Each structure stands twice: as structure tokens, then as C-alpha cells.
Amino acid sequence: MTWFPIGNIADIPLRGARCVKTPEGKIAVFRTAENEVFAIEDHCPHKGGPLSQGIVHAKAVTCPLHNWVISLETGKALGADEGAVRTIPLRNEDGALFIALERLMAAAE
């Protein structure tokens, strides 16, 4: 697996997100109030809304378009909604963040 550096945890506000553009699409990197970080595709499975602009709560994000709640751990829609986005492997090494791109490339093939 190839790990690609994407920045530092300090670049992401608590309960916020930043986007990373890759050849396979935009990845949203989220930071929870507990300083956990997660990476998922930056589009809601419902209508493609930008999840990176949503509200982060616990280990989930609420889409800003139609209020779908997506698990940051699994990428699955929570509650009565159905659908999912891909989760991206992410490493936090003393604040330096890395995502694994091979998984994206394999999934796109």
C-alpha cells in the first residue's frame, strides 16, 4: 500500500474537514471533537452533496443538502437511509496525516 502525505491534523479544525484532490476524485478528511481523523469520498450517496461542508458530530457527518447522516467509520448512511461512500485508509503519525491511494486506484478499476 502506498501512503501519500496530505498535511497535518492541525490544518483541520475540530469538528471540521478539509478536501484532498486525487486523480480518483475528492477525498474529505474529517477531524472529530475527540481528535480522531477519518477519510471518505466527498460526496453524499443520496444526491452527491459535499460531505466536507457538512456538520461533524461524534463519528458522523450530516450532509448539508438533505441531512443524510454518514458514518465516518464505515461510510454507510445511518438511520433509515441506505447507501454508502468509500472509506479511505488514513494514518496519523504524530499529527502528520497520510492516506493510502492504492485502494482508490484498485476501486476505480
N, C-alpha and C positions, 0 to 999 in steps of 0.2 A: 504494500500500500504506500502510495506517495503522499506525504504530508506537505501542504502548502501554507506558508505563513500568511496570516490575514490581519495581524495587528495585535493590540494589547487589550486586555479586559478593561483597562482604564478608559479606553476610547468609547466604550459603550456605557451609557448611563444606567443606573439601577432601574429595573423595570422598563428597559428600553431595548432598542435594536439598531443595528447597522446592516447595510447591504454589502455583499461582495459579488461583483460581476465575474462570472466564469464563462468559458466557451459553451458550457451546457445550460446557462441561464443564471438568473439572480438567486443568490442564497441569502436568507435572512439569519443573522446571528443575534440571539437574544441573551440578555443578562437578567436574571431574576433578582428579587429583593434579597435573596439568600446568597448572592454572588455565584450562582450556578450559570453555566453558559450552554446554549443549545443552538444547533444549526438545522434549518429546514428550508425547503423551497419557499420562495417568497410569493406564493400565490395561493389563495384560498381554493379548496377543491369545489366550492359552490359556484362562484362566478368569476374567479380569478383575482379577487381583491388583493391588494398589497398587505400581506400579513405584517411586514416590518413597520407599518404605520398603525398597527392595532394596539390594544391595551394589554400589557403583560400583567398577569395575576397568577400567583402560585407558580405552577409549571405549565401554564397555558397562555394562549394569546387569543383575544377576541378580534375577529376580522372587522375592519372599520366600515365595510359596506353593508353587511346584513347580519352582523352579530353572531356569526358562527364561532364556536369556541374550538380551538385546535390544541391538542396536547403537544407540548414541546418535546416530550419524551418519546412519543410513538408516532407523531404526525397525524394521528387519527382525529376525526371530528368527535366531539363529546356530546353527550345528551342524545336527543332524538335524531340528530343529523347524521348522515352517512357520507363517508368519503375520507380521503387521506392525502397527505403530501409526503414526499420522501424526507426522511431524516438523513442528515449528513454527519458522518463521524467527525468529532471535534475533540482536540486535545488542548488542555490548559497547562502549560509548563511555566509555573511561577509568573503567571499573568500573560505570557506570550501565547497567542491563540493560533492553532493550526487546524485546517480541515483536510480530509482525505478526498482527493479528486478522482482517484481510480474508480471509486464506487459510482461517481457520477458518470464517468465515461462508460463503464460497463452497463449501467442502467439505460443510457441513451442509445446503446447499440441495438 
